[in-house]
Amino acid sequence: DVRAAEEGVRQAREGVTAARAGRGQVDVQQRQVASARAGVGQAQAGERVAAVQLSKHVVRAPISGTVSARFVDPGEGAAFGQPLMSIVSQDLLYVEASVSEQDLSRVDVGQSAEVTVDGLPDEVFSGEIITVEPAVDPQSRTGTVRVRIMAPGDRVRTGMFARAKIIAQRREGTVVVSRDALMTDDGLNYLFVVEDGSAARRDVEVGLQSASRVEIVSGLREDEQVIVQGQDRLEDGDRVTIAEDTGIGSGPR
């Protein structure tokens, strides 16, 4: 081992020193000096080999964190590939989220997300997508996305239930309407607006969509009034009355 090798180096050097003390006396002592020098070289080589072997027995964790589980005891042998410990890093927490196959094509590494944790309902954490699994589960028809939680702090713990709202794309200054206002006819999207007291049909092109809102890319001006209730019973040109939303009645509004 390293200590034995170091002791060998020390003894060999003492031999060199002792041999040099009587170097001028006889030829035998000169041979002793040469032999002692060779011994020093061999001992130093052994020391280097022992140091290399020792370094190979040191297991270093790839991350800094807290040991959450230990699978071997001190002094116990370990097989190749056998896990030794489980380490949790608060700086590398992530959420495994399921995304429907319809939305998976719009999700990519590097996109932002907003993460909420059930145990901390009043806080929203920033997140970033770090991986998107290439396969879709044939049963659930969803894909798995990993969202890294940025600066989670000490209160977010491994195993907590979390939800991630993935921000596929941001757009500023766009026209957005309620999804309820949008209708389709032979594959065309349209809605009704109020124009001079009558319902006017507007064929529109839609963009980004959420569960309750739809972006209108073209076909609608920002200042137009969109009918959001009773429009399924309207025809282009029908007279309408703008009413306050009192929750009573089901006419066009």
Stockholm file with secondary structure:
# STOCKHOLM 1.0

chainA/1-253         DVRAAEEGVRQAREGVTAARAGRGQVDVQQRQVASARAGVGQAQAGERVAAVQLSKHVVRAPISGTVSARFVDPGEGAAFGQPLMSIVSQDLLYVEASVSEQDLSRVDVGQSAEVTVDGLPDEVFSGEIITVEPAVDPQSRTGTVRVRIMAPGDRVRTGMFARAKIIAQRREGTVVVSRDALMTDDGLNYLFVVEDGSAARRDVEVGLQSASRVEIVSGLREDEQVIVQGQDRLEDGDRVTIAEDTGIGSGPR
#=GR chainA/1-253 SS CHHHHHHHHHHHHHHHHHHHHTTTTCHHHHHHHHHHHHHHHHHHHHHHHHHHHHHTTCCCCSSCCEEEEECSCTTCCCCTTCCCEEEECGGGCEEEEEEEHHHHTTCCTTCEEEEEETTEEEEEEEEEEEEEEEEEETTTTEEEEEEEESSCCSSCCTTCCEEEEEECCCCSSCEEEEGGGCEEETTEEEEEEEETTEEEEEEEEEEEECSSEEEEEESCCTTCCBCCSSGGGCCTTCBCCCCCCCSCCCSCC
#=GC SS_cons         CHHHHHHHHHHHHHHHHHHHHTTTTCHHHHHHHHHHHHHHHHHHHHHHHHHHHHHTTCCCCSSCCEEEEECSCTTCCCCTTCCCEEEECGGGCEEEEEEEHHHHTTCCTTCEEEEEETTEEEEEEEEEEEEEEEEEETTTTEEEEEEEESSCCSSCCTTCCEEEEEECCCCSSCEEEEGGGCEEETTEEEEEEEETTEEEEEEEEEEEECSSEEEEEESCCTTCCBCCSSGGGCCTTCBCCCCCCCSCCCSCC
//
